[in-house]
Amino acid sequence: LKFAGGTYRMDKGLLIRGRNRLTFDGGGATLRATGTGQQIESLFYLGGLPVLASSDIVIRDFILEGSSPTPGVYRKGEPEYQSGVTVLGGARVEIANVTIRKVYGGGLTVNAGAPYPTRGPSVTISPPA
C-alpha cells in the first residue's frame, strides 16, 4: 500500500490482524494520531486483542506523530499506551526510515506484557536516512 505525501489524521490506529506479506510505503507521509493515549490509538497496531499474528510486514518512509501534549512526561491518571508501532505476536516485521514523535507511550512496543501464548516477533529497525 503506497501513501501519497501529506498529512493524514488517524482517529484510531491502523489495525493489522492475521495478514501476511504487506508493505506500507509512506512516501514521506505524516500519520497524525488524535485521542487520549490508548493502545488502539497506536498508529500501526499489529496483532490486536485477542492477538491474531501477522508476518512479513514492512512499514517504511513515514513520520508517525502521536497526540501527547507532553511527550516523555509522566502524567498521573492518563494512559500511556499509544505507540508509533505496536507489535503483538507475528514474525518478520521491518520498520525502516520511520520517525516517531509525540506519542504517549514508547515509540515502538513489541509484545508488551502479552498474557497469552504468542510467537515472539522478530522486528528489524532501520534508522531514518
C-alpha positions as CSV (number, residue, x, y, z in Angstrom):
1,L,0.0,0.0,0.0
2,K,1.5,3.3,-1.1
3,F,0.6,6.5,0.6
4,A,0.8,9.9,-1.2
5,G,2.8,12.5,0.6
6,G,1.0,14.8,3.0
7,T,-0.6,14.5,6.5
8,Y,-3.3,12.0,7.4
9,R,-5.5,12.3,10.6
10,M,-5.8,9.0,12.4
11,D,-8.7,8.8,14.9
12,K,-7.7,5.1,15.6
13,G,-4.6,3.2,14.6
14,L,-4.4,1.0,11.5
15,L,-5.2,-2.5,12.9
16,I,-3.4,-5.3,11.1
17,R,-4.5,-8.8,12.2
18,G,-3.7,-12.1,10.6
19,R,-2.2,-10.5,7.5
20,N,0.9,-11.6,5.6
21,R,3.3,-10.1,3.1
22,L,2.2,-6.5,3.3
23,T,4.3,-3.4,2.6
24,F,3.2,0.1,3.8
25,D,5.2,2.7,2.0
26,G,4.6,6.1,3.4
27,G,6.5,8.1,0.7
28,G,7.3,10.6,3.4
29,A,3.7,11.0,4.6
30,T,2.8,12.0,8.2
31,L,0.2,10.0,10.1
32,R,-1.1,12.1,13.0
33,A,-3.0,10.5,15.8
34,T,-5.8,12.1,17.8
35,G,-7.1,10.7,21.1
36,T,-6.1,10.1,24.6
37,G,-3.2,7.6,24.5
38,Q,-4.9,4.2,24.4
39,Q,-3.1,1.3,22.8
40,I,-5.7,1.0,20.0
41,E,-4.5,4.5,19.0
42,S,-1.0,3.3,18.1
43,L,-0.6,4.4,14.5
44,F,0.3,0.9,13.4
45,Y,-1.2,-1.8,15.6
46,L,-0.2,-5.3,14.6
47,G,-1.9,-8.2,16.4
48,G,-4.9,-6.6,18.2
49,L,-6.6,-8.2,21.1
50,P,-7.1,-11.1,21.1
51,V,-3.8,-11.5,19.2
52,L,-4.0,-12.6,15.6
53,A,-0.4,-12.5,14.5
54,S,0.8,-11.1,11.1
55,S,4.1,-11.8,9.3
56,D,6.3,-10.3,6.6
57,I,5.1,-6.8,7.3
58,V,7.2,-3.8,6.1
59,I,6.5,-0.2,7.4
60,R,8.7,2.4,5.8
61,D,9.2,6.1,5.0
62,F,6.7,7.6,7.4
63,I,6.6,10.2,10.1
64,L,4.3,8.9,12.9
65,E,3.1,11.6,15.2
66,G,1.1,10.9,18.4
67,S,-1.3,13.1,20.2
68,S,0.6,13.7,23.5
69,P,0.8,17.3,24.5
70,T,3.8,16.5,26.8
71,P,5.7,13.6,25.2
72,G,8.2,11.9,27.6
73,V,6.5,13.3,30.7
74,Y,4.5,11.1,33.1
75,R,1.0,12.4,33.7
76,K,-0.7,10.7,36.6
77,G,-4.0,9.1,35.7
78,E,-3.5,9.2,32.0
79,P,-2.9,6.2,29.8
80,E,0.5,5.8,28.2
81,Y,-0.2,3.1,25.7
82,Q,-0.1,4.9,22.4
83,S,3.0,4.0,20.4
84,G,4.1,4.7,16.9
85,V,4.1,1.0,16.2
86,T,2.8,-1.8,18.4
87,V,3.6,-5.4,17.5
88,L,1.8,-8.2,19.5
89,G,2.9,-11.5,18.1
90,G,3.9,-12.0,14.5
91,A,7.2,-12.5,12.7
92,R,9.5,-10.7,10.3
93,V,8.3,-7.2,10.8
94,E,10.6,-4.5,9.3
95,I,10.4,-0.8,10.3
96,A,12.6,1.4,8.1
97,N,13.1,5.2,7.7
98,V,10.3,5.9,10.2
99,T,10.4,8.9,12.6
100,I,8.1,8.5,15.7
101,R,7.3,11.5,17.9
102,K,4.8,12.9,20.4
103,V,3.4,9.5,21.5
104,Y,2.0,8.9,25.0
105,G,3.9,5.6,25.4
106,G,7.1,4.3,23.8
107,G,7.8,4.9,20.2
108,L,7.9,1.1,19.5
109,T,6.1,-1.5,21.6
110,V,6.9,-5.2,20.9
111,N,4.9,-8.0,22.6
112,A,4.4,-5.8,25.6
113,G,3.2,-7.9,28.5
114,A,1.0,-10.2,26.4
115,P,-0.6,-12.5,29.0
116,Y,-1.4,-15.1,26.3
117,P,0.7,-17.5,24.2
118,T,2.1,-15.9,21.1
119,R,5.0,-16.3,18.8
120,G,7.8,-14.0,19.7
121,P,8.1,-11.4,17.0
122,S,11.3,-10.7,15.0
123,V,11.4,-7.0,14.4
124,T,14.1,-5.2,12.3
125,I,14.5,-1.5,12.8
126,S,16.4,0.8,10.5
127,P,17.0,4.5,11.4
128,P,15.8,7.3,9.2
129,A,18.2,8.0,6.3
